[in-house]
Amino acid sequence: MAILTYLIPVSLFLGGMGLAAFFWAMKTKQFEDPEGDANRILTKDWDDRPKP
């Protein structure tokens, strides 16, 4: 039972880090164009310089 005193704070910390990473991804607009990415991998055209 003593191991729970270590596992619970570690799991809360890791969960908080995952939540912070998710909010960072939302803030930097990582999920801006999911349809475009899905269509882009299906095309035969090769683009050496993708649009930013």
PQR file of N, CA, C, O and H, with PARSE charges and radii, in Angstrom:
ATOM      1  N   MET A   1       0.812  -1.199   0.000 -0.4000 1.5000
ATOM      2  CA  MET A   1       0.000   0.000   0.000 -0.0000 2.0000
ATOM      3  C   MET A   1       0.856   1.263   0.000  0.5500 1.7000
ATOM      4  O   MET A   1       0.400   2.319  -0.440 -0.5500 1.4000
ATOM      5  N   ALA A   2       2.073   1.166   0.482 -0.4000 1.5000
ATOM      6  CA  ALA A   2       2.935   2.346   0.535 -0.0000 2.0000
ATOM      7  C   ALA A   2       3.328   2.805  -0.861  0.5500 1.7000
ATOM      8  O   ALA A   2       3.635   3.979  -1.067 -0.5500 1.4000
ATOM      9  H   ALA A   2       2.443   0.308   0.839  0.4000 1.0000
ATOM     10  N   ILE A   3       3.319   1.884  -1.819 -0.4000 1.5000
ATOM     11  CA  ILE A   3       3.688   2.243  -3.192 -0.0000 2.0000
ATOM     12  C   ILE A   3       2.676   3.213  -3.799  0.5500 1.7000
ATOM     13  O   ILE A   3       3.013   3.973  -4.707 -0.5500 1.4000
ATOM     14  H   ILE A   3       3.069   0.931  -1.651  0.4000 1.0000
ATOM     15  N   LEU A   4       1.432   3.190  -3.299 -0.4000 1.5000
ATOM     16  CA  LEU A   4       0.415   4.102  -3.810 -0.0000 2.0000
ATOM     17  C   LEU A   4       0.756   5.555  -3.507  0.5500 1.7000
ATOM     18  O   LEU A   4       0.319   6.450  -4.229 -0.5500 1.4000
ATOM     19  H   LEU A   4       1.159   2.573  -2.562  0.4000 1.0000
ATOM     20  N   THR A   5       1.520   5.804  -2.466 -0.4000 1.5000
ATOM     21  CA  THR A   5       1.904   7.180  -2.149 -0.0000 2.0000
ATOM     22  C   THR A   5       2.851   7.735  -3.209  0.5500 1.7000
ATOM     23  O   THR A   5       2.990   8.952  -3.338 -0.5500 1.4000
ATOM     24  H   THR A   5       1.876   5.076  -1.879  0.4000 1.0000
ATOM     25  N   TYR A   6       3.497   6.865  -3.962 -0.4000 1.5000
ATOM     26  CA  TYR A   6       4.357   7.289  -5.068 -0.0000 2.0000
ATOM     27  C   TYR A   6       3.625   7.243  -6.411  0.5500 1.7000
ATOM     28  O   TYR A   6       3.799   8.129  -7.248 -0.5500 1.4000
ATOM     29  H   TYR A   6       3.384   5.876  -3.858  0.4000 1.0000
ATOM     30  N   LEU A   7       2.824   6.227  -6.606 -0.4000 1.5000
ATOM     31  CA  LEU A   7       2.172   6.045  -7.901 -0.0000 2.0000
ATOM     32  C   LEU A   7       1.094   7.087  -8.184  0.5500 1.7000
ATOM     33  O   LEU A   7       0.952   7.525  -9.326 -0.5500 1.4000
ATOM     34  H   LEU A   7       2.683   5.507  -5.926  0.4000 1.0000
ATOM     35  N   ILE A   8       0.347   7.483  -7.191 -0.4000 1.5000
ATOM     36  CA  ILE A   8      -0.726   8.453  -7.416 -0.0000 2.0000
ATOM     37  C   ILE A   8      -0.174   9.820  -7.817  0.5500 1.7000
ATOM     38  O   ILE A   8      -0.660  10.384  -8.798 -0.5500 1.4000
ATOM     39  H   ILE A   8       0.462   7.127  -6.264  0.4000 1.0000
ATOM     40  N   PRO A   9       0.812  10.388  -7.118 -0.5600 1.5000
ATOM     41  CA  PRO A   9       1.353  11.677  -7.583  0.2800 2.0000
ATOM     42  C   PRO A   9       2.050  11.584  -8.942  0.5500 1.7000
ATOM     43  O   PRO A   9       1.968  12.517  -9.741 -0.5500 1.4000
ATOM     44  N   VAL A  10       2.729  10.477  -9.211 -0.4000 1.5000
ATOM     45  CA  VAL A  10       3.382  10.315 -10.507 -0.0000 2.0000
ATOM     46  C   VAL A  10       2.346  10.251 -11.618  0.5500 1.7000
ATOM     47  O   VAL A  10       2.529  10.866 -12.669 -0.5500 1.4000
ATOM     48  H   VAL A  10       2.795   9.719  -8.562  0.4000 1.0000
ATOM     49  N   SER A  11       1.270   9.520 -11.403 -0.4000 1.5000
ATOM     50  CA  SER A  11       0.234   9.421 -12.429 -0.0000 2.0000
ATOM     51  C   SER A  11      -0.475  10.760 -12.633  0.5500 1.7000
ATOM     52  O   SER A  11      -0.815  11.104 -13.765 -0.5500 1.4000
ATOM     53  H   SER A  11       1.122   9.021 -10.549  0.4000 1.0000
ATOM     54  N   LEU A  12      -0.703  11.513 -11.570 -0.4000 1.5000
ATOM     55  CA  LEU A  12      -1.305  12.838 -11.711 -0.0000 2.0000
ATOM     56  C   LEU A  12      -0.361  13.787 -12.455  0.5500 1.7000
ATOM     57  O   LEU A  12      -0.809  14.591 -13.272 -0.5500 1.4000
ATOM     58  H   LEU A  12      -0.427  11.233 -10.651  0.4000 1.0000
ATOM     59  N   PHE A  13       0.923  13.697 -12.179 -0.4000 1.5000
ATOM     60  CA  PHE A  13       1.898  14.529 -12.868 -0.0000 2.0000
ATOM     61  C   PHE A  13       1.947  14.192 -14.355  0.5500 1.7000
ATOM     62  O   PHE A  13       1.944  15.099 -15.186 -0.5500 1.4000
ATOM     63  H   PHE A  13       1.287  13.043 -11.515  0.4000 1.0000
ATOM     64  N   LEU A  14       1.991  12.922 -14.704 -0.4000 1.5000
ATOM     65  CA  LEU A  14       2.021  12.522 -16.110 -0.0000 2.0000
ATOM     66  C   LEU A  14       0.730  12.903 -16.832  0.5500 1.7000
ATOM     67  O   LEU A  14       0.765  13.308 -17.994 -0.5500 1.4000
ATOM     68  H   LEU A  14       1.993  12.184 -14.029  0.4000 1.0000
ATOM     69  N   GLY A  15      -0.391  12.776 -16.160 -0.4000 1.5000
ATOM     70  CA  GLY A  15      -1.654  13.205 -16.748 -0.0000 2.0000
ATOM     71  C   GLY A  15      -1.673  14.701 -16.985  0.5500 1.7000
ATOM     72  O   GLY A  15      -2.173  15.165 -18.010 -0.5500 1.4000
ATOM     73  H   GLY A  15      -0.420  12.447 -15.216  0.4000 1.0000
ATOM     74  N   GLY A  16      -1.131  15.460 -16.044 -0.4000 1.5000
ATOM     75  CA  GLY A  16      -1.045  16.907 -16.213 -0.0000 2.0000
ATOM     76  C   GLY A  16      -0.117  17.289 -17.358  0.5500 1.7000
ATOM     77  O   GLY A  16      -0.393  18.243 -18.087 -0.5500 1.4000
ATOM     78  H   GLY A  16      -0.725  15.084 -15.212  0.4000 1.0000
ATOM     79  N   MET A  17       0.971  16.561 -17.523 -0.4000 1.5000
ATOM     80  CA  MET A  17       1.889  16.823 -18.624 -0.0000 2.0000
ATOM     81  C   MET A  17       1.206  16.534 -19.965  0.5500 1.7000
ATOM     82  O   MET A  17       1.384  17.281 -20.926 -0.5500 1.4000
ATOM     83  H   MET A  17       1.196  15.787 -16.931  0.4000 1.0000
ATOM     84  N   GLY A  18       0.433  15.462 -20.028 -0.4000 1.5000
ATOM     85  CA  GLY A  18      -0.307  15.145 -21.246 -0.0000 2.0000
ATOM     86  C   GLY A  18      -1.354  16.207 -21.555  0.5500 1.7000
ATOM     87  O   GLY A  18      -1.542  16.575 -22.715 -0.5500 1.4000
ATOM     88  H   GLY A  18       0.288  14.854 -19.247  0.4000 1.0000
ATOM     89  N   LEU A  19      -2.029  16.696 -20.535 -0.4000 1.5000
ATOM     90  CA  LEU A  19      -3.015  17.751 -20.725 -0.0000 2.0000
ATOM     91  C   LEU A  19      -2.351  19.046 -21.178  0.5500 1.7000
ATOM     92  O   LEU A  19      -2.879  19.748 -22.041 -0.5500 1.4000
ATOM     93  H   LEU A  19      -1.877  16.397 -19.594  0.4000 1.0000
ATOM     94  N   ALA A  20      -1.204  19.360 -20.604 -0.4000 1.5000
ATOM     95  CA  ALA A  20      -0.460  20.559 -21.014 -0.0000 2.0000
ATOM     96  C   ALA A  20       0.008  20.432 -22.464  0.5500 1.7000
ATOM     97  O   ALA A  20      -0.033  21.409 -23.212 -0.5500 1.4000
ATOM     98  H   ALA A  20      -0.775  18.790 -19.903  0.4000 1.0000
ATOM     99  N   ALA A  21       0.449  19.243 -22.868 -0.4000 1.5000
ATOM    100  CA  ALA A  21       0.876  19.025 -24.252 -0.0000 2.0000
ATOM    101  C   ALA A  21      -0.311  19.171 -25.210  0.5500 1.7000
ATOM    102  O   ALA A  21      -0.159  19.699 -26.312 -0.5500 1.4000
ATOM    103  H   ALA A  21       0.482  18.449 -22.261  0.4000 1.0000
ATOM    104  N   PHE A  22      -1.470  18.712 -24.797 -0.4000 1.5000
ATOM    105  CA  PHE A  22      -2.667  18.856 -25.631 -0.0000 2.0000
ATOM    106  C   PHE A  22      -3.040  20.320 -25.799  0.5500 1.7000
ATOM    107  O   PHE A  22      -3.344  20.761 -26.907 -0.5500 1.4000
ATOM    108  H   PHE A  22      -1.594  18.283 -23.902  0.4000 1.0000
ATOM    109  N   PHE A  23      -3.018  21.084 -24.696 -0.4000 1.5000
ATOM    110  CA  PHE A  23      -3.348  22.505 -24.800 -0.0000 2.0000
ATOM    111  C   PHE A  23      -2.310  23.257 -25.622  0.5500 1.7000
ATOM    112  O   PHE A  23      -2.657  24.183 -26.355 -0.5500 1.4000
ATOM    113  H   PHE A  23      -2.771  20.726 -23.796  0.4000 1.0000
ATOM    114  N   TRP A  24      -1.037  22.869 -25.510 -0.4000 1.5000
ATOM    115  CA  TRP A  24      -0.003  23.485 -26.331 -0.0000 2.0000
ATOM    116  C   TRP A  24      -0.270  23.209 -27.812  0.5500 1.7000
ATOM    117  O   TRP A  24      -0.124  24.106 -28.642 -0.5500 1.4000
ATOM    118  H   TRP A  24      -0.755  22.116 -24.915  0.4000 1.0000
ATOM    119  N   ALA A  25      -0.655  21.986 -28.148 -0.4000 1.5000
ATOM    120  CA  ALA A  25      -0.943  21.643 -29.543 -0.0000 2.0000
ATOM    121  C   ALA A  25      -2.153  22.422 -30.054  0.5500 1.7000
ATOM    122  O   ALA A  25      -2.174  22.829 -31.215 -0.5500 1.4000
ATOM    123  H   ALA A  25      -0.773  21.257 -27.474  0.4000 1.0000
ATOM    124  N   MET A  26      -3.147  22.633 -29.216 -0.4000 1.5000
ATOM    125  CA  MET A  26      -4.302  23.422 -29.623 -0.0000 2.0000
ATOM    126  C   MET A  26      -3.922  24.891 -29.809  0.5500 1.7000
ATOM    127  O   MET A  26      -4.404  25.547 -30.732 -0.5500 1.4000
ATOM    128  H   MET A  26      -3.130  22.302 -28.272  0.4000 1.0000
ATOM    129  N   LYS A  27      -3.057  25.404 -28.931 -0.4000 1.5000
ATOM    130  CA  LYS A  27      -2.650  26.805 -29.007 -0.0000 2.0000
ATOM    131  C   LYS A  27      -1.816  27.089 -30.250  0.5500 1.7000
ATOM    132  O   LYS A  27      -1.940  28.160 -30.845 -0.5500 1.4000
ATOM    133  H   LYS A  27      -2.666  24.871 -28.181  0.4000 1.0000
ATOM    134  N   THR A  28      -0.970  26.146 -30.650 -0.4000 1.5000
ATOM    135  CA  THR A  28      -0.111  26.346 -31.823 -0.0000 2.0000
ATOM    136  C   THR A  28      -0.765  25.842 -33.099  0.5500 1.7000
ATOM    137  O   THR A  28      -0.103  25.711 -34.128 -0.5500 1.4000
ATOM    138  H   THR A  28      -0.869  25.277 -30.167  0.4000 1.0000
ATOM    139  N   LYS A  29      -2.067  25.557 -33.036 -0.4000 1.5000
ATOM    140  CA  LYS A  29      -2.882  25.182 -34.198 -0.0000 2.0000
ATOM    141  C   LYS A  29      -2.337  23.960 -34.942  0.5500 1.7000
ATOM    142  O   LYS A  29      -2.223  23.967 -36.168 -0.5500 1.4000
ATOM    143  H   LYS A  29      -2.604  25.663 -32.199  0.4000 1.0000
ATOM    144  N   GLN A  30      -2.006  22.919 -34.190 -0.4000 1.5000
ATOM    145  CA  GLN A  30      -1.522  21.684 -34.790 -0.0000 2.0000
ATOM    146  C   GLN A  30      -2.647  20.914 -35.478  0.5500 1.7000
ATOM    147  O   GLN A  30      -2.385  20.087 -36.351 -0.5500 1.4000
ATOM    148  H   GLN A  30      -2.098  22.913 -33.195  0.4000 1.0000
ATOM    149  N   PHE A  31      -3.889  21.174 -35.095 -0.4000 1.5000
ATOM    150  CA  PHE A  31      -5.035  20.443 -35.634 -0.0000 2.0000
ATOM    151  C   PHE A  31      -5.850  21.332 -36.570  0.5500 1.7000
ATOM    152  O   PHE A  31      -7.072  21.201 -36.637 -0.5500 1.4000
ATOM    153  H   PHE A  31      -4.102  21.845 -34.385  0.4000 1.0000
ATOM    154  N   GLU A  32      -5.194  22.225 -37.282 -0.4000 1.5000
ATOM    155  CA  GLU A  32      -5.878  23.246 -38.082 -0.0000 2.0000
ATOM    156  C   GLU A  32      -6.579  22.657 -39.309  0.5500 1.7000
ATOM    157  O   GLU A  32      -7.705  23.052 -39.613 -0.5500 1.4000
ATOM    158  H   GLU A  32      -4.201  22.332 -37.227  0.4000 1.0000
ATOM    159  N   ASP A  33      -5.940  21.722 -40.021 -0.4000 1.5000
ATOM    160  CA  ASP A  33      -6.480  21.255 -41.302 -0.0000 2.0000
ATOM    161  C   ASP A  33      -6.423  19.727 -41.398  0.5500 1.7000
ATOM    162  O   ASP A  33      -5.614  19.204 -42.164 -0.5500 1.4000
ATOM    163  H   ASP A  33      -5.026  21.401 -39.774  0.4000 1.0000
ATOM    164  N   PRO A  34      -7.249  18.998 -40.652 -0.5600 1.5000
ATOM    165  CA  PRO A  34      -7.178  17.546 -40.710  0.2800 2.0000
ATOM    166  C   PRO A  34      -7.660  16.963 -42.041  0.5500 1.7000
ATOM    167  O   PRO A  34      -7.172  15.916 -42.467 -0.5500 1.4000
ATOM    168  N   GLU A  35      -8.613  17.631 -42.700 -0.4000 1.5000
ATOM    169  CA  GLU A  35      -9.092  17.112 -43.978 -0.0000 2.0000
ATOM    170  C   GLU A  35      -8.021  17.259 -45.056  0.5500 1.7000
ATOM    171  O   GLU A  35      -7.857  16.374 -45.896 -0.5500 1.4000
ATOM    172  H   GLU A  35      -9.009  18.482 -42.354  0.4000 1.0000
ATOM    173  N   GLY A  36      -7.306  18.356 -45.032 -0.4000 1.5000
ATOM    174  CA  GLY A  36      -6.247  18.580 -46.014 -0.0000 2.0000
ATOM    175  C   GLY A  36      -5.131  17.551 -45.883  0.5500 1.7000
ATOM    176  O   GLY A  36      -4.615  17.060 -46.887 -0.5500 1.4000
ATOM    177  H   GLY A  36      -7.439  19.074 -44.350  0.4000 1.0000
ATOM    178  N   ASP A  37      -4.756  17.223 -44.647 -0.4000 1.5000
ATOM    179  CA  ASP A  37      -3.722  16.217 -44.436 -0.0000 2.0000
ATOM    180  C   ASP A  37      -4.177  14.851 -44.934  0.5500 1.7000
ATOM    181  O   ASP A  37      -3.393  14.106 -45.522 -0.5500 1.4000
ATOM    182  H   ASP A  37      -5.175  17.622 -43.831  0.4000 1.0000
ATOM    183  N   ALA A  38      -5.434  14.528 -44.699 -0.4000 1.5000
ATOM    184  CA  ALA A  38      -5.944  13.232 -45.130 -0.0000 2.0000
ATOM    185  C   ALA A  38      -5.961  13.135 -46.656  0.5500 1.7000
ATOM    186  O   ALA A  38      -5.654  12.078 -47.208 -0.5500 1.4000
ATOM    187  H   ALA A  38      -6.071  15.133 -44.221  0.4000 1.0000
ATOM    188  N   ASN A  39      -6.307  14.200 -47.330 -0.4000 1.5000
ATOM    189  CA  ASN A  39      -6.335  14.187 -48.788 -0.0000 2.0000
ATOM    190  C   ASN A  39      -4.933  14.277 -49.381  0.5500 1.7000
ATOM    191  O   ASN A  39      -4.683  13.727 -50.453 -0.5500 1.4000
ATOM    192  H   ASN A  39      -6.557  15.059 -46.882  0.4000 1.0000
ATOM    193  N   ARG A  40      -4.032  14.947 -48.714 -0.4000 1.5000
ATOM    194  CA  ARG A  40      -2.686  15.156 -49.224 -0.0000 2.0000
ATOM    195  C   ARG A  40      -1.910  13.842 -49.330  0.5500 1.7000
ATOM    196  O   ARG A  40      -1.105  13.684 -50.248 -0.5500 1.4000
ATOM    197  H   ARG A  40      -4.234  15.394 -47.842  0.4000 1.0000
ATOM    198  N   ILE A  41      -2.132  12.906 -48.422 -0.4000 1.5000
ATOM    199  CA  ILE A  41      -1.375  11.658 -48.482 -0.0000 2.0000
ATOM    200  C   ILE A  41      -1.894  10.730 -49.579  0.5500 1.7000
ATOM    201  O   ILE A  41      -1.215   9.770 -49.945 -0.5500 1.4000
ATOM    202  H   ILE A  41      -2.787  13.034 -47.677  0.4000 1.0000
ATOM    203  N   LEU A  42      -3.086  11.004 -50.106 -0.4000 1.5000
ATOM    204  CA  LEU A  42      -3.655  10.145 -51.136 -0.0000 2.0000
ATOM    205  C   LEU A  42      -3.315  10.603 -52.554  0.5500 1.7000
ATOM    206  O   LEU A  42      -3.559   9.862 -53.507 -0.5500 1.4000
ATOM    207  H   LEU A  42      -3.637  11.784 -49.809  0.4000 1.0000
ATOM    208  N   THR A  43      -2.766  11.787 -52.716 -0.4000 1.5000
ATOM    209  CA  THR A  43      -2.460  12.290 -54.054 -0.0000 2.0000
ATOM    210  C   THR A  43      -1.131  11.742 -54.546  0.5500 1.7000
ATOM    211  O   THR A  43      -0.261  11.390 -53.750 -0.5500 1.4000
ATOM    212  H   THR A  43      -2.568  12.389 -51.943  0.4000 1.0000
ATOM    213  N   LYS A  44      -0.982  11.673 -55.851 -0.4000 1.5000
ATOM    214  CA  LYS A  44       0.252  11.198 -56.464 -0.0000 2.0000
ATOM    215  C   LYS A  44       1.262  12.327 -56.668  0.5500 1.7000
ATOM    216  O   LYS A  44       2.429  12.072 -56.966 -0.5500 1.4000
ATOM    217  H   LYS A  44      -1.689  11.960 -56.498  0.4000 1.0000
ATOM    218  N   ASP A  45       0.813  13.576 -56.507 -0.4000 1.5000
ATOM    219  CA  ASP A  45       1.696  14.721 -56.714 -0.0000 2.0000
ATOM    220  C   ASP A  45       2.725  14.810 -55.598  0.5500 1.7000
ATOM    221  O   ASP A  45       2.415  14.581 -54.429 -0.5500 1.4000
ATOM    222  H   ASP A  45      -0.135  13.782 -56.265  0.4000 1.0000
ATOM    223  N   TRP A  46       3.950  15.144 -55.974 -0.4000 1.5000
ATOM    224  CA  TRP A  46       5.013  15.308 -54.990 -0.0000 2.0000
ATOM    225  C   TRP A  46       5.299  16.801 -54.857  0.5500 1.7000
ATOM    226  O   TRP A  46       5.501  17.492 -55.856 -0.5500 1.4000
ATOM    227  H   TRP A  46       4.202  15.330 -56.924  0.4000 1.0000
ATOM    228  N   ASP A  47       5.315  17.287 -53.641 -0.4000 1.5000
ATOM    229  CA  ASP A  47       5.526  18.712 -53.385 -0.0000 2.0000
ATOM    230  C   ASP A  47       6.808  18.872 -52.569  0.5500 1.7000
ATOM    231  O   ASP A  47       6.846  18.516 -51.391 -0.5500 1.4000
ATOM    232  H   ASP A  47       5.151  16.726 -52.830  0.4000 1.0000
ATOM    233  N   ASP A  48       7.852  19.407 -53.194 -0.4000 1.5000
ATOM    234  CA  ASP A  48       9.125  19.597 -52.499 -0.0000 2.0000
ATOM    235  C   ASP A  48       9.039  20.711 -51.455  0.5500 1.7000
ATOM    236  O   ASP A  48       9.743  20.682 -50.445 -0.5500 1.4000
ATOM    237  H   ASP A  48       7.821  19.696 -54.151  0.4000 1.0000
ATOM    238  N   ARG A  49       8.186  21.674 -51.704 -0.4000 1.5000
ATOM    239  CA  ARG A  49       8.044  22.797 -50.779 -0.0000 2.0000
ATOM    240  C   ARG A  49       6.574  22.956 -50.386  0.5500 1.7000
ATOM    241  O   ARG A  49       5.835  23.695 -51.036 -0.5500 1.4000
ATOM    242  H   ARG A  49       7.614  21.698 -52.524  0.4000 1.0000
ATOM    243  N   PRO A  50       6.152  22.269 -49.333 -0.5600 1.5000
ATOM    244  CA  PRO A  50       4.751  22.375 -48.931  0.2800 2.0000
ATOM    245  C   PRO A  50       4.444  23.781 -48.391  0.5500 1.7000
ATOM    246  O   PRO A  50       5.332  24.498 -47.930 -0.5500 1.4000
ATOM    247  N   LYS A  51       3.178  24.141 -48.463 -0.4000 1.5000
ATOM    248  CA  LYS A  51       2.745  25.448 -47.991 -0.0000 2.0000
ATOM    249  C   LYS A  51       2.829  25.492 -46.474  0.5500 1.7000
ATOM    250  O   LYS A  51       2.533  24.492 -45.820 -0.5500 1.4000
ATOM    251  H   LYS A  51       2.457  23.558 -48.837  0.4000 1.0000
ATOM    252  N   PRO A  52       3.226  26.630 -45.891 -0.5600 1.5000
ATOM    253  CA  PRO A  52       3.327  26.723 -44.422  0.2800 2.0000
ATOM    254  C   PRO A  52       1.982  26.787 -43.752  0.5500 1.7000
ATOM    255  O   PRO A  52       1.906  26.867 -42.526 -0.5500 1.4000
TER
END
